[in-house]
Amino acid sequence: MNNFLSGLYIVSTPIGNLNDITLRALNVLKNSDKILCEDTRRSIKLLNYYNINNKLISHHKFNEKKTTSIILENIKNGEVISMISDAGTPTISDPGLVLIKECIKNNLKIFPIPGVSAATTAISVSGLSDQYFFYGFLPKKQTAIEKELKKLKEYKFNLVFFIPPIKINFYMKLFKKFMKKREVFIAREMTKIHETFYRFNLDKFSGFKENLKGELTVVISGNIENFTNNTVIDTKKLNIEIKQYLKKYSVKDVVNLFSQKNNLSKKKIYDICLQIKKK
């Protein structure tokens, strides 16, 4: 059928805006013998938009163990099989891991076709540091959630979650219980018409009054309090670096950047900035 190598192609698709797809991804999908997807009704909208009429196979968490053996045989027979999710990068909080593990076990080729990811997209505009821990969907029961948050609260990295809009206040109340002095960034309906960003301090948050709709990606700043006193910093080097940044950026931006980067309190960085300004 084509010149593509037989194997499993993990193809990233848009998280909202249908134009957010790579040329390589389109080329792979057009040349696939079969395309695996979570929900054929959702995937067909993307494929129709780009006039791709290849065979779709439903492959989700409820049937992936059953369909995996058939797909493996397809690949062994020389077919090009693509996997897409409803949105973003497959296997990231989506089905597909079972098939990938079986491909590895059977020495079958796997090709990543990179593209959009809700986690990195949110981090890129969050204003928080680029060091983050991606968690995805938290458990549904409160006891299980609290068990996870007790562990996660010690992380010095930003935490990224996918949260159902109908339960956002419920989860925020639990975040507030375990995580103090944190900044929160929420991205709603990223890349879509109603894209909205929310930024606030968790301690001061009293809950959303309106009902949020759409997909939410939540970023919570890391715990730097427990790491500040143990952090060894080259003060001379830090001062030189801050001085350079103050030539291009505001004091506020420099404080945010260096407090995250060096696990130092904002007050300490602010005092350094003031000293440099005075000189």
C-alpha positions as CSV (number, residue, x, y, z in Angstrom):
1,M,0.0,0.0,0.0
2,N,2.8,2.5,0.9
3,N,6.4,2.9,1.7
4,F,5.9,3.1,5.4
5,L,7.5,0.5,7.7
6,S,5.1,-1.9,9.3
7,G,4.5,-1.2,12.9
8,L,2.4,0.7,15.5
9,Y,2.4,4.5,15.0
10,I,1.4,6.6,18.1
11,V,-0.1,9.7,16.5
12,S,-0.8,12.8,18.4
13,T,-3.9,14.7,17.4
14,P,-5.3,18.2,18.3
15,I,-6.7,18.9,21.8
16,G,-9.3,21.2,20.4
17,N,-8.4,23.3,17.3
18,L,-8.4,20.9,14.4
19,N,-5.5,22.8,12.7
20,D,-3.1,21.8,15.5
21,I,-1.9,18.7,13.8
22,T,1.5,18.1,12.1
23,L,2.0,17.4,8.5
24,R,3.8,14.2,9.5
25,A,0.8,13.0,11.5
26,L,-1.5,13.6,8.5
27,N,0.8,11.7,6.2
28,V,1.0,8.7,8.6
29,L,-2.8,8.6,9.0
30,K,-3.4,8.8,5.3
31,N,-1.0,5.9,4.7
32,S,-2.3,3.7,7.6
33,D,-4.0,0.4,6.9
34,K,-6.0,0.8,10.0
35,I,-6.5,3.6,12.6
36,L,-7.2,2.7,16.2
37,C,-9.2,5.2,18.2
38,E,-11.1,5.5,21.5
39,D,-14.4,6.8,20.1
40,T,-15.0,6.5,16.3
41,R,-17.7,9.3,16.6
42,R,-15.1,11.8,17.8
43,S,-12.2,10.7,15.6
44,I,-14.3,10.7,12.4
45,K,-14.7,14.5,12.8
46,L,-11.0,15.0,12.6
47,L,-10.5,12.5,9.8
48,N,-13.3,13.9,7.7
49,Y,-11.9,17.4,8.1
50,Y,-8.7,16.2,6.4
51,N,-10.5,13.8,3.9
52,I,-8.9,10.7,5.5
53,N,-11.1,7.6,4.8
54,N,-9.0,4.8,6.2
55,K,-10.6,2.0,8.3
56,L,-11.3,2.9,11.9
57,I,-11.2,0.4,14.7
58,S,-12.6,1.1,18.1
59,H,-9.8,0.4,20.7
60,H,-10.4,1.6,24.2
61,K,-9.9,0.6,27.9
62,F,-12.9,-1.8,27.8
63,N,-11.9,-3.8,24.8
64,E,-8.1,-3.3,24.4
65,K,-7.2,-6.7,25.8
66,K,-9.5,-8.3,23.3
67,T,-8.4,-6.4,20.2
68,T,-4.7,-6.4,21.0
69,S,-4.0,-9.9,19.7
70,I,-5.7,-9.1,16.4
71,I,-3.7,-5.9,16.0
72,L,-0.5,-7.7,16.7
73,E,-1.3,-10.2,13.9
74,N,-2.0,-7.3,11.6
75,I,1.4,-5.7,12.3
76,K,3.2,-9.1,11.9
77,N,1.5,-9.4,8.5
78,G,3.1,-6.1,7.4
79,E,0.4,-3.6,8.1
80,V,0.8,0.0,9.2
81,I,-1.4,0.6,12.2
82,S,-1.9,4.0,13.7
83,M,-3.3,4.8,17.2
84,I,-5.0,8.1,18.1
85,S,-6.9,9.2,21.2
86,D,-9.9,11.5,21.4
87,A,-7.4,14.3,21.9
88,G,-3.7,14.9,22.4
89,T,-1.0,12.2,22.7
90,P,-2.2,8.6,23.0
91,T,-1.4,6.6,26.1
92,I,-1.0,9.8,28.2
93,S,-4.0,9.3,30.6
94,D,-5.6,7.4,27.6
95,P,-5.7,3.7,26.6
96,G,-3.0,2.1,24.6
97,L,-0.4,0.9,27.1
98,V,-1.5,-2.7,26.9
99,L,-0.9,-2.7,23.1
100,I,2.5,-1.0,23.4
101,K,3.7,-3.5,26.0
102,E,2.7,-6.4,23.7
103,C,4.5,-4.8,20.7
104,I,7.6,-4.5,22.8
105,K,7.3,-8.1,24.0
106,N,6.9,-9.2,20.3
107,N,9.8,-7.1,19.0
108,L,7.4,-5.1,16.8
109,K,8.3,-1.6,15.8
110,I,6.7,1.4,17.5
111,F,6.9,4.9,16.0
112,P,6.1,8.0,18.1
113,I,4.5,10.8,16.0
114,P,4.7,13.8,18.4
115,G,2.3,16.7,18.6
116,V,0.0,18.4,21.1
117,S,-0.1,17.5,24.8
118,A,-2.5,19.3,27.2
119,A,0.1,19.1,30.0
120,T,2.9,20.8,28.1
121,T,0.5,23.3,26.5
122,A,-0.8,24.4,29.9
123,I,2.7,24.6,31.5
124,S,3.9,26.8,28.6
125,V,1.4,29.6,29.5
126,S,1.1,29.0,33.2
127,G,3.8,31.4,34.2
128,L,5.1,28.8,36.6
129,S,8.5,26.9,36.3
130,D,9.0,24.4,33.5
131,Q,9.7,21.6,36.1
132,Y,6.5,19.6,36.5
133,F,5.1,16.3,37.5
134,F,2.2,15.1,35.4
135,Y,-0.4,13.1,37.3
136,G,-3.4,13.2,35.1
137,F,-6.8,12.0,36.6
138,L,-7.0,11.7,40.3
139,P,-9.0,8.9,42.0
140,K,-12.7,9.5,42.4
141,K,-13.2,8.6,46.1
142,Q,-12.2,11.1,48.7
143,T,-10.1,8.7,50.8
144,A,-8.1,7.6,47.8
145,I,-7.6,11.3,46.7
146,E,-6.4,12.3,50.1
147,K,-3.9,9.4,50.2
148,E,-2.4,10.6,46.9
149,L,-2.3,14.3,48.0
150,K,-0.4,13.4,51.2
151,K,2.4,12.1,48.9
152,L,2.1,14.8,46.2
153,K,2.2,17.7,48.6
154,E,5.9,17.1,49.3
155,Y,6.9,17.5,45.6
156,K,8.8,20.6,44.8
157,F,7.7,20.4,41.1
158,N,4.5,21.8,39.7
159,L,1.7,19.3,39.6
160,V,-0.5,18.8,36.6
161,F,-3.9,17.3,36.8
162,F,-6.9,16.6,34.5
163,I,-10.1,17.4,36.5
164,P,-13.8,17.1,35.5
165,P,-15.3,20.6,35.5
166,I,-18.4,19.5,37.5
167,K,-16.1,18.5,40.4
168,I,-13.6,21.3,40.3
169,N,-14.6,22.9,43.6
170,F,-14.6,19.5,45.3
171,Y,-11.0,18.9,44.2
172,M,-9.9,22.4,45.0
173,K,-11.2,22.1,48.5
174,L,-9.0,19.0,49.0
175,F,-6.0,20.7,47.3
176,K,-6.5,23.6,49.8
177,K,-6.5,21.2,52.7
178,F,-3.1,19.6,51.8
179,M,-1.2,22.3,49.9
180,K,-0.6,25.7,51.5
181,K,0.9,28.8,49.8
182,R,0.5,27.5,46.3
183,E,-0.2,29.3,43.0
184,V,-2.9,27.7,40.8
185,F,-3.3,27.9,37.0
186,I,-6.4,26.4,35.3
187,A,-6.7,26.1,31.6
188,R,-10.2,25.6,30.3
189,E,-11.0,24.5,26.7
190,M,-7.5,25.1,25.4
191,T,-7.1,26.0,21.7
192,K,-10.9,26.2,21.4
193,I,-13.3,29.2,20.9
194,H,-14.0,29.5,24.7
195,E,-10.4,29.1,25.9
196,T,-10.2,30.6,29.3
197,F,-7.3,30.8,31.9
198,Y,-7.7,31.3,35.6
199,R,-4.8,32.2,37.9
200,F,-5.1,32.5,41.7
201,N,-3.5,31.8,45.1
202,L,-4.9,28.6,46.5
203,D,-5.1,30.0,50.1
204,K,-7.4,32.8,49.0
205,F,-9.6,30.7,46.7
206,S,-13.2,30.4,47.8
207,G,-14.6,28.3,44.9
208,F,-16.1,29.0,41.5
209,K,-19.5,30.5,41.7
210,E,-20.4,29.6,38.1
211,N,-20.5,26.0,36.7
212,L,-17.4,25.5,34.5
213,K,-17.8,23.6,31.3
214,G,-15.3,21.9,29.0
215,E,-12.0,20.2,29.7
216,L,-9.8,21.5,32.5
217,T,-6.0,21.2,32.9
218,V,-5.0,22.3,36.4
219,V,-1.4,23.2,37.4
220,I,-0.5,23.7,41.1
221,S,2.9,25.2,42.0
222,G,5.4,23.0,43.8
223,N,6.3,22.9,47.4
224,I,9.4,25.0,47.8
225,E,9.0,25.8,51.5
226,N,10.5,22.5,52.6
227,F,13.5,22.9,50.3
228,T,14.4,26.5,50.9
229,N,16.5,26.1,54.0
230,N,18.4,23.1,52.5
231,T,19.2,24.7,49.2
232,V,22.9,25.6,48.7
233,I,23.1,28.7,46.5
234,D,26.1,30.4,45.0
235,T,25.2,33.9,46.1
236,K,27.7,35.7,43.9
237,K,26.6,33.8,40.8
238,L,22.9,34.4,41.7
239,N,23.4,38.1,42.0
240,I,25.2,38.4,38.6
241,E,22.4,36.3,37.0
242,I,19.6,38.4,38.5
243,K,21.4,41.6,37.5
244,Q,21.4,40.5,33.9
245,Y,17.7,39.6,33.9
246,L,16.8,42.9,35.5
247,K,18.0,44.7,32.3
248,K,15.3,42.9,30.3
249,Y,12.5,42.0,32.7
250,S,10.5,43.6,35.5
251,V,11.3,42.9,39.2
252,K,8.0,40.9,39.5
253,D,9.0,38.7,36.6
254,V,12.5,38.2,37.9
255,V,11.2,37.3,41.4
256,N,8.8,34.7,40.0
257,L,11.5,33.2,37.8
258,F,14.3,32.9,40.3
259,S,12.2,31.8,43.3
260,Q,10.9,28.9,41.2
261,K,14.2,28.1,39.6
262,N,16.3,28.2,42.8
263,N,13.7,27.0,45.3
264,L,14.1,30.3,47.2
265,S,11.4,32.5,48.8
266,K,10.1,35.4,46.7
267,K,11.0,37.8,49.5
268,K,14.7,36.7,49.3
269,I,14.8,37.3,45.6
270,Y,12.9,40.6,45.9
271,D,15.4,41.8,48.5
272,I,18.3,41.0,46.1
273,C,16.6,42.8,43.3
274,L,16.1,45.9,45.5
275,Q,19.8,45.9,46.5
276,I,20.9,45.7,42.8
277,K,18.5,48.5,41.9
278,K,19.9,50.7,44.6
279,K,23.4,50.2,43.3
